Structures are given as C-alpha cells and as structure tokens.
Amino acid sequence: MPQTHPITAAPTTAAPAPPTELSLEERLTLTDVAMTARLAEAAVAYEVNTAHIETEPVDLADVVTVPLTPTLQPAPEPYPTPVAALLQRAHHRLLTSGWCSGALVDEDGARCMLGAIRIEARGDSSLEADAAAVLLDALRRTFGDGVDSVPSFNDAHGSGRTPVRMVDQAAGLADARGI
C-alpha cells in the first residue's frame, strides 16, 4: 500500500510579536488619562450627591480675621509724602494690631480706622486731619456720597476687611496727590 503522509497546512498568520515594555513616559501618560477619567467621574458624582444642599458662597478674606504678626507682615517701604506715609503706617497697624468698631481702641489693642490714624500721627493734629480727609475722600469715591464720616463707615462693618483695605487705598490716593 502506498504510504500517505499527512498534509500540514502552512500557517496563514504570523505568530504574535512578544509584548514590548512601555517606556516611563508612556506609562505616565496612560496613568494620567486613567486618573483624569476617574477624577471627572468623581466630580460628577459629587455634584449629583450634593445638588440638594443649599449653600452660600464664602469669601475667604472674611474667614481669616486674625491680625498678622509683624514678622509675617513686614512694614512696606514707606511712601515719601507725609500723609501717604501716615495712612500706610495706619494700614500696617490695622493689619498687625487688629481692627475694631465702636471705639478708637478696644481692650485687646485693636483700633478702628481713625484710631490707627491718630496713634500713627503721633500728636500732629493737622497731619491727622489731612489723613482723615483723604480717607473720607477715598471712601466717598468708592462707596458714594452717602458716607458721612470715617467713624460711621468703620462702625457700619462687621469685619475689618473693607475698612483696612480702604485705608490702604487712601494711602495710594494720598501718594498720587503728592501729599
């Protein structure tokens, strides 16, 4: 009998190439894509889970109300003009010693806007009056003619954020005027 040999078919596809190891950059890119997708999914889940909760926006400047210590807030380079320098010192005093309302100075040593000007004027009443006038002008420029006086503006605020900022703006105004 004739001998038959099994017919073997030639392979039609090539064997898969062995996997190559990914470089560090490729692995970091893949990880970044995966983490971005997970973070986006978590953000959507957070929005869905908290959509029913009523919230009011919080201004972080209102949250941080403690006075800065002089080592954390060094005195800036003084303005060259006397009224501007006085207002700048008063601003620095409010930052470091604290702000108060209802009194020139409270039991903790915090001062109102006018109290800070008065202590920094060091007894010079005309310099104190000029600084208070510039401050009142700065207040009226920003908040309108409804501002009656520096003390009434100071006492109308529950926190020192706006009054302290306005003393700084008044210092800039006095410097711009050259007084």
C-alpha positions in Angstrom: 0.0 0.0 0.0 1.1 3.4 -0.7 2.2 5.3 2.2 0.3 8.6 2.9 1.7 11.5 4.6 -0.4 13.9 6.5 -0.6 17.2 4.8 0.3 20.0 7.1 -1.0 23.4 6.2 1.3 26.3 6.1 0.4 28.9 8.8 -1.7 31.8 7.4 -1.0 34.3 10.2 2.3 35.2 11.8 2.8 34.5 15.4 2.1 37.5 17.6 5.1 39.5 18.5 6.2 39.4 22.1 4.9 42.5 24.0 7.3 45.3 24.3 7.8 47.0 27.6 6.3 50.5 27.8 8.6 53.4 28.5 8.2 55.6 31.6 6.6 58.4 29.6 4.1 56.0 28.0 3.2 54.6 31.4 2.8 58.1 32.9 0.6 59.2 30.0 -1.7 56.1 30.5 -1.9 56.7 34.2 -2.7 60.4 33.6 -5.5 59.5 31.3 -6.9 57.0 33.7 -6.7 59.4 36.7 -8.3 62.2 34.7 -11.2 60.0 33.8 -11.6 58.9 37.5 -11.5 62.5 38.7 -14.1 63.6 36.2 -16.3 60.7 37.3 -15.8 61.6 41.0 -16.6 65.3 40.2 -19.9 64.3 38.6 -20.8 62.0 41.5 -20.0 64.8 44.0 -22.2 67.3 42.1 -25.1 64.8 42.0 -24.8 63.9 45.7 -24.6 67.5 46.8 -27.1 69.2 44.4 -29.8 69.3 47.0 -27.8 71.1 49.6 -28.3 74.9 49.8 -25.0 76.8 50.1 -23.9 80.4 50.2 -20.5 81.4 48.7 -17.8 82.1 51.3 -15.3 84.9 50.8 -12.1 83.5 52.3 -11.0 87.0 53.3 -13.9 87.1 55.7 -12.9 83.8 57.2 -9.3 84.7 58.1 -9.8 87.5 60.5 -6.8 87.2 62.9 -4.3 90.0 62.8 -1.0 89.2 61.2 2.1 89.3 63.4 4.8 91.9 62.4 7.2 89.0 61.5 4.7 87.6 59.0 3.7 91.0 57.6 6.8 93.3 57.4 6.2 97.0 57.1 6.3 98.1 53.4 8.7 100.7 52.0 7.2 104.0 53.3 5.6 106.5 50.9 7.7 109.6 50.5 4.9 112.1 51.3 3.8 112.6 54.9 0.0 112.0 54.6 0.5 108.9 52.4 3.2 107.6 54.9 0.8 108.2 57.8 -2.0 106.3 56.1 0.4 103.5 55.2 1.5 103.2 58.8 -2.1 103.2 59.9 -2.8 100.4 57.5 0.1 98.4 58.8 -1.1 98.9 62.4 -4.5 97.7 61.5 -3.0 94.6 59.9 -0.7 93.8 62.9 -2.7 95.0 65.9 -6.2 94.3 64.6 -9.3 96.2 63.7 -12.3 97.1 65.9 -15.5 99.0 65.7 -17.3 101.1 68.2 -14.2 102.5 69.9 -10.9 104.1 68.9 -9.1 101.2 70.6 -10.5 98.1 72.3 -9.2 96.2 75.3 -7.1 93.9 73.1 -5.3 96.9 71.4 -7.2 96.7 68.1 -8.0 100.0 66.6 -10.6 101.5 64.3 -9.6 103.4 61.2 -9.5 106.8 62.9 -7.8 105.3 66.0 -5.0 103.8 63.8 -4.5 107.2 62.1 -4.5 109.0 65.5 -1.8 106.8 67.0 0.4 106.9 63.9 0.1 110.7 63.7 2.0 110.9 66.9 0.2 114.1 68.1 0.4 116.0 64.9 -3.3 117.1 64.6 -3.0 118.8 61.2 -1.4 115.6 59.7 -4.1 113.6 61.4 -6.9 115.8 59.9 -5.3 115.7 56.4 -5.1 111.9 56.5 -8.7 111.6 57.7 -9.8 113.9 54.9 -8.1 111.9 52.3 -9.5 108.7 53.8 -13.0 110.2 53.7 -12.5 111.2 50.1 -11.3 107.6 49.2 -14.4 106.2 50.9 -16.8 108.5 49.0 -15.1 107.7 45.7 -15.7 104.0 46.3 -19.0 104.0 48.2 -20.6 107.2 47.1 -21.6 110.4 48.9 -23.7 108.5 51.4 -20.6 108.1 53.6 -21.0 110.6 56.3 -17.7 110.2 58.2 -14.8 107.8 58.8 -16.1 106.6 62.2 -19.6 105.9 60.8 -18.2 103.9 57.9 -15.9 102.0 60.2 -18.7 101.1 62.6 -21.0 100.0 59.8 -18.8 97.0 59.1 -18.9 93.7 60.9 -15.4 92.7 59.8 -12.2 94.8 59.2 -11.6 93.5 55.7 -13.2 96.5 53.9 -12.1 99.3 56.3 -8.5 98.0 56.3 -8.4 97.8 52.5 -9.8 101.4 52.3 -7.0 102.8 54.5 -4.5 101.2 52.1 -6.3 102.7 49.1 -6.3 106.1 50.8 -2.6 105.8 51.2 -2.2 105.2 47.5 -4.6 108.2 46.8 -2.5 110.5 49.1 0.7 109.4 47.3 -0.9 110.0 43.9 -1.8 113.5 45.1 1.7 114.1 46.4 0.6 114.9 50.0 
